[in-house]
């Protein structure tokens, strides 16, 4: 009887452990089916938070099992400390790249420099974001190849993101000094319009040793057609300039043409084209987001000044005038709150 009693007593000590282990195993199994397996086709981007949830549940389950062990409290604390030390050791001595990429992936989801479907340029890579994972981001290049870029590379390198609503498409080319820029600019703008771009403008980038470098730009309203739009712009430039007998000397082409000693390479004067605020329009397109942000900040500062002034006037006023001042002050504060909500949403 003593032996049976001892076995029974020993088994009773393990009952909490068995029950806890069973509950943890059942909970993790159900959670995996409901959170992961049921949504296996939603993609890495939306699966990320679910994976983090399962990781947290697993850690909680391990701690619960340790707490239910039939050992003394001091031993239990030592086991918990050992688990913490083990986790710290994994972070410290395992591959640094794995956890660096994991941390970078979390940071990218917080800062949100791009989303799935955006065109991005990072380093020598250009393409469209097709998937975002825990450790890398998948980019589909212009040639259709899938490129896996480590998340640490994305947070340590400048990332150029094409706006999803509209974007700027540009092309640079070099033309000889014998062609007047007043002749070139209208032709380049016409080529940009023919390719389907809006708000086109031309800048002179450089006066080189052998040629003048121009850049023509225009707004593409459908950003998902970026690659085709660039190709169409190049085609249109070639057709327009060649049809007007203008020689393209891009990227580097040197002609040796015999000239008389006193003859200069100066193009024939051309009638100056009427350009209406082309520089202003270019800046509006190039720096639209920055200008809008600056304008919002100015409006916010004006509202703050008005609130301070209205607050002083309200204190000095009395009776009906004080009530009117108070209503105006409340409306001004509401306007400021709306502007701050717009700023927070954009950030």
C-alpha positions as CSV (number, residue, x, y, z in Angstrom):
1,X,0.0,0.0,0.0
2,X,2.8,2.4,0.8
3,X,4.3,1.8,-2.7
4,X,0.9,2.5,-4.4
5,X,0.4,5.6,-2.2
6,X,3.9,6.9,-3.2
7,X,3.1,6.3,-6.9
8,X,-0.2,8.0,-6.5
9,X,1.3,10.9,-4.7
10,X,4.0,11.2,-7.3
11,X,1.5,11.1,-10.2
12,X,-0.6,13.7,-8.5
13,X,2.4,16.0,-8.6
14,X,2.6,15.7,-12.4
15,X,-1.1,16.3,-13.0
16,X,-0.7,20.1,-13.3
17,X,2.1,19.6,-15.7
18,X,0.1,17.1,-17.8
19,X,-3.0,19.3,-17.8
20,X,-1.0,22.5,-18.7
21,X,0.9,20.7,-21.5
22,X,-2.3,19.4,-22.9
23,X,-4.0,22.8,-22.8
24,X,-1.0,24.5,-24.4
25,X,-0.7,21.9,-27.1
26,X,-4.4,22.1,-27.9
27,X,-4.4,25.9,-27.8
28,X,-1.4,26.2,-30.2
29,X,-2.9,23.6,-32.5
30,X,-6.3,25.4,-32.7
31,X,-4.5,28.8,-33.0
32,X,-2.4,27.5,-35.9
33,X,-5.4,26.3,-37.7
34,X,-7.4,29.4,-37.2
35,X,-4.6,32.0,-37.6
36,X,-2.1,30.4,-40.1
37,X,-3.4,27.3,-41.9
38,X,-6.9,28.8,-42.7
39,X,-5.2,31.9,-44.3
40,X,-2.3,30.2,-46.0
41,X,-3.0,32.0,-49.3
42,X,-3.1,35.6,-48.0
43,X,0.6,36.2,-48.7
44,X,3.6,37.1,-46.6
45,X,2.6,40.7,-46.0
46,X,-0.7,39.9,-44.2
47,X,0.7,36.7,-42.7
48,X,3.4,38.7,-40.8
49,X,1.3,39.7,-37.8
50,X,-0.2,36.2,-37.6
51,X,3.3,34.7,-37.4
52,X,4.2,37.1,-34.7
53,X,1.1,36.2,-32.8
54,X,1.9,32.5,-33.0
55,X,5.5,33.2,-31.8
56,X,4.1,35.1,-28.8
57,X,1.6,32.3,-28.0
58,X,4.4,29.7,-28.2
59,X,6.6,31.6,-25.7
60,X,3.7,32.1,-23.3
61,X,2.9,28.3,-23.6
62,X,6.6,27.4,-22.8
63,X,6.5,29.7,-19.7
64,X,3.2,28.2,-18.6
65,X,4.6,24.7,-18.8
66,X,7.7,25.7,-16.8
67,X,5.5,27.2,-14.1
68,X,3.6,23.9,-13.8
69,X,6.7,21.8,-13.3
70,X,6.6,19.8,-10.0
71,X,9.8,21.3,-8.7
72,X,10.8,23.8,-6.0
73,X,10.2,27.5,-6.7
74,X,13.9,28.2,-6.7
75,X,14.5,25.5,-9.3
76,X,11.6,26.8,-11.4
77,X,13.1,30.3,-11.4
78,X,16.4,28.9,-12.5
79,X,14.7,27.1,-15.4
80,X,13.0,30.3,-16.4
81,X,16.3,32.2,-16.2
82,X,17.9,29.5,-18.3
83,X,15.2,29.9,-21.0
84,X,15.8,33.6,-21.0
85,X,19.6,33.0,-21.2
86,X,19.0,30.6,-24.1
87,X,16.9,33.1,-26.0
88,X,19.5,35.8,-25.4
89,X,22.2,33.4,-26.6
90,X,20.3,32.7,-29.8
91,X,20.1,36.4,-30.5
92,X,23.7,37.0,-29.6
93,X,25.5,34.0,-31.1
94,X,23.3,32.9,-33.9
95,X,23.6,34.4,-37.3
96,X,23.5,38.1,-36.9
97,X,22.0,38.6,-40.4
98,X,18.9,36.6,-39.5
99,X,17.9,38.7,-36.6
100,X,19.1,41.9,-38.3
101,X,16.8,41.2,-41.2
102,X,14.0,40.3,-38.9
103,X,14.4,43.6,-37.1
104,X,14.7,45.4,-40.4
105,X,11.5,43.8,-41.6
106,X,9.6,45.1,-38.6
107,X,11.1,48.5,-39.1
108,X,10.0,48.6,-42.7
109,X,6.4,47.8,-41.7
110,X,6.5,50.7,-39.1
111,X,8.0,53.3,-41.4
112,X,6.2,52.1,-44.6
113,X,8.5,53.5,-47.3
114,X,6.7,51.4,-49.9
115,X,3.8,49.0,-50.3
116,X,3.2,45.9,-52.4
117,X,2.8,46.9,-56.0
118,X,5.0,50.0,-55.8
119,X,7.8,50.6,-58.2
120,X,11.1,51.1,-56.3
121,X,14.7,51.7,-57.1
122,X,17.3,50.6,-54.5
123,X,20.9,50.4,-55.5
124,X,21.2,48.8,-58.9
125,X,17.8,47.1,-58.6
126,X,14.6,48.5,-60.1
127,X,11.2,46.8,-60.2
128,X,7.9,46.3,-58.5
129,X,7.4,45.0,-55.0
130,X,5.7,41.6,-55.3
131,X,6.0,40.3,-51.7
132,X,7.3,41.3,-48.2
133,X,8.6,38.6,-45.9
134,X,10.1,38.4,-42.4
135,X,13.7,38.4,-43.7
136,X,13.6,39.7,-47.2
137,X,11.5,41.6,-49.7
138,X,10.7,40.2,-53.2
139,X,11.2,42.6,-56.1
140,X,10.1,41.7,-59.7
141,X,12.5,43.4,-62.2
142,X,11.7,44.8,-65.6
143,X,12.9,41.4,-67.1
144,X,10.3,39.5,-65.0
145,X,12.9,38.0,-62.7
146,X,12.1,37.8,-58.9
147,X,14.9,39.3,-56.8
148,X,15.0,38.6,-53.1
149,X,16.5,41.7,-51.4
150,X,17.5,41.4,-47.7
151,X,15.6,43.8,-45.4
152,X,18.8,45.1,-44.0
153,X,19.8,46.3,-47.4
154,X,16.6,48.2,-47.8
155,X,17.0,50.1,-44.5
156,X,20.7,50.9,-45.1
157,X,20.3,52.1,-48.7
158,X,18.3,54.9,-50.2
159,X,15.0,53.6,-51.6
160,X,13.3,55.6,-54.4
161,X,9.6,54.9,-54.5
162,X,7.3,55.8,-57.4
163,X,4.0,57.3,-56.2
164,X,1.1,55.0,-56.8
165,X,-1.3,57.8,-58.1
166,X,1.0,59.5,-60.6
167,X,4.7,59.7,-61.3
168,X,7.2,61.6,-63.3
169,X,8.7,60.0,-66.4
170,X,12.0,61.5,-67.7
171,X,14.5,60.9,-70.5
172,X,17.9,62.5,-71.0
173,X,19.7,63.0,-74.3
174,X,22.6,65.0,-75.8
175,X,22.3,67.2,-78.8
176,X,25.0,69.2,-80.6
177,X,25.7,72.9,-80.1
178,X,24.7,73.6,-83.7
179,X,21.0,73.1,-82.8
180,X,19.4,76.0,-81.0
181,X,17.7,75.2,-77.7
182,X,14.6,77.2,-78.7
183,X,14.2,74.6,-81.5
184,X,14.8,71.6,-79.3
185,X,12.5,72.4,-76.4
186,X,9.2,72.5,-78.3
187,X,10.1,69.3,-80.1
188,X,10.9,67.4,-76.9
189,X,7.7,68.7,-75.2
190,X,5.7,67.6,-78.3
191,X,7.4,64.2,-78.1
192,X,6.4,63.8,-74.5
193,X,2.8,64.8,-75.2
194,X,2.6,62.3,-78.1
195,X,3.8,59.5,-75.8
196,X,0.9,60.2,-73.5
197,X,2.5,62.3,-70.7
198,X,0.9,65.4,-69.2
199,X,2.4,68.6,-67.9
200,X,5.7,68.1,-69.9
201,X,8.7,70.4,-69.4
202,X,12.4,70.5,-70.5
203,X,15.5,71.3,-68.5
204,X,19.1,71.8,-69.7
205,X,21.2,69.7,-67.4
206,X,24.7,70.3,-68.7
207,X,26.8,72.1,-71.2
208,X,29.3,69.4,-72.1
209,X,32.5,69.4,-74.1
210,X,30.8,68.1,-77.2
211,X,27.0,68.4,-76.6
212,X,24.2,69.9,-74.6
213,X,22.4,67.5,-72.3
214,X,18.6,68.0,-72.1
215,X,16.1,66.2,-69.9
216,X,12.4,66.1,-70.8
217,X,9.9,65.1,-68.2
218,X,6.1,64.5,-68.0
219,X,3.5,63.2,-65.6
220,X,2.2,59.7,-66.0
221,X,-1.2,59.4,-64.4
222,X,-1.2,55.6,-64.5
223,X,1.9,54.6,-62.5
224,X,1.4,50.8,-63.2
225,X,2.4,51.5,-66.9
226,X,5.7,53.1,-65.9
227,X,8.0,50.7,-68.0
228,X,5.9,51.1,-71.1
229,X,5.7,54.8,-70.7
230,X,9.4,55.2,-70.6
231,X,9.8,53.1,-73.7
232,X,7.1,55.1,-75.5
233,X,8.8,58.3,-74.5
234,X,12.1,57.2,-76.0
235,X,10.4,56.1,-79.2
236,X,8.6,59.4,-79.5
237,X,11.8,61.4,-79.0
238,X,13.6,59.4,-81.7
239,X,10.8,59.8,-84.2
240,X,10.2,63.5,-83.5
241,X,13.9,64.6,-83.6
242,X,14.8,62.4,-86.6
243,X,11.7,63.6,-88.5
244,X,12.9,67.2,-88.0
245,X,16.5,66.3,-89.1
246,X,18.1,66.8,-85.7
247,X,21.0,64.5,-84.9
248,X,21.1,62.8,-81.5
249,X,24.6,62.5,-80.1
250,X,23.8,60.6,-76.9
251,X,25.6,59.4,-74.9
252,X,28.9,60.5,-76.4
253,X,29.5,61.2,-80.0
254,X,32.1,63.5,-81.4
255,X,32.0,64.8,-85.0
256,X,35.1,66.2,-86.7
257,X,34.0,68.7,-89.2
258,X,36.4,71.0,-91.0
259,X,35.7,74.7,-90.3
260,X,37.2,77.9,-91.4
261,X,39.5,79.5,-88.9
262,X,37.1,82.2,-88.0
263,X,33.9,80.1,-88.2
264,X,32.1,79.4,-84.9
265,X,29.7,76.6,-84.1
266,X,26.7,78.8,-83.3
267,X,23.2,77.8,-84.4
268,X,21.1,80.1,-86.5
269,X,18.9,82.3,-84.3
270,X,15.5,80.8,-83.8
271,X,12.3,82.6,-82.8
272,X,12.0,82.5,-79.0
273,X,9.1,80.4,-77.9
274,X,6.6,81.8,-75.5
275,X,6.9,79.8,-72.3
276,X,4.4,80.4,-69.6
277,X,5.7,79.7,-66.2
278,X,7.4,76.5,-67.2
279,X,9.9,76.7,-64.3
280,X,7.1,77.3,-61.9
281,X,5.1,74.4,-63.3
282,X,8.2,72.1,-63.2
283,X,8.8,72.8,-59.5
284,X,5.1,72.2,-58.7
285,X,5.4,68.8,-60.3
286,X,8.8,67.8,-59.1
287,X,8.3,68.9,-55.5
288,X,4.5,68.5,-55.1
289,X,4.6,66.6,-51.9
290,X,7.2,68.9,-50.2
291,X,5.3,72.0,-51.3
292,X,2.0,70.6,-50.0
293,X,3.6,69.7,-46.7
294,X,5.1,73.2,-46.4
295,X,1.8,74.8,-47.2
296,X,0.1,72.7,-44.5
297,X,2.7,73.7,-42.0
298,X,2.2,77.4,-42.8
299,X,-1.6,77.1,-42.4
300,X,-1.1,75.3,-39.1
301,X,1.2,78.1,-37.8
302,X,-1.3,80.7,-38.9
303,X,-4.1,78.9,-37.1
304,X,-2.0,78.6,-33.9
305,X,-1.3,82.4,-34.0
306,X,-5.0,83.1,-34.5
307,X,-5.9,80.8,-31.6
308,X,-3.4,82.6,-29.3
309,X,-4.8,86.0,-30.4
310,X,-8.4,84.9,-30.0
311,X,-7.7,83.4,-26.5
312,X,-6.3,86.8,-25.4
313,X,-9.3,88.7,-26.9
314,X,-11.8,86.3,-25.3
315,X,-10.3,86.9,-21.8
316,X,-10.5,90.7,-22.4
317,X,-14.1,90.5,-23.8
318,X,-17.3,90.2,-21.8
319,X,-20.9,89.4,-22.3
320,X,-22.1,88.6,-25.9
321,X,-18.7,89.5,-27.4
322,X,-17.0,86.9,-25.2
323,X,-19.4,84.2,-26.4
324,X,-18.8,85.1,-30.0
325,X,-15.0,85.0,-29.5
326,X,-15.4,81.6,-27.8
327,X,-17.3,80.2,-30.8
328,X,-14.7,81.5,-33.2
329,X,-12.0,80.1,-31.1
330,X,-13.6,76.6,-31.0
331,X,-14.0,76.6,-34.8
332,X,-10.4,77.6,-35.3
333,X,-9.2,74.8,-33.0
334,X,-11.3,72.3,-35.0
335,X,-9.7,73.5,-38.2
336,X,-6.3,73.0,-36.6
337,X,-7.2,69.5,-35.4
338,X,-8.3,68.6,-39.0
339,X,-5.0,69.8,-40.4
340,X,-3.1,67.8,-37.8
341,X,-5.1,64.7,-38.7
342,X,-4.2,65.2,-42.3
343,X,-0.5,65.5,-41.4
344,X,-0.6,62.4,-39.2
345,X,-2.4,60.4,-41.9
346,X,0.3,61.3,-44.5
347,X,3.1,60.4,-42.1
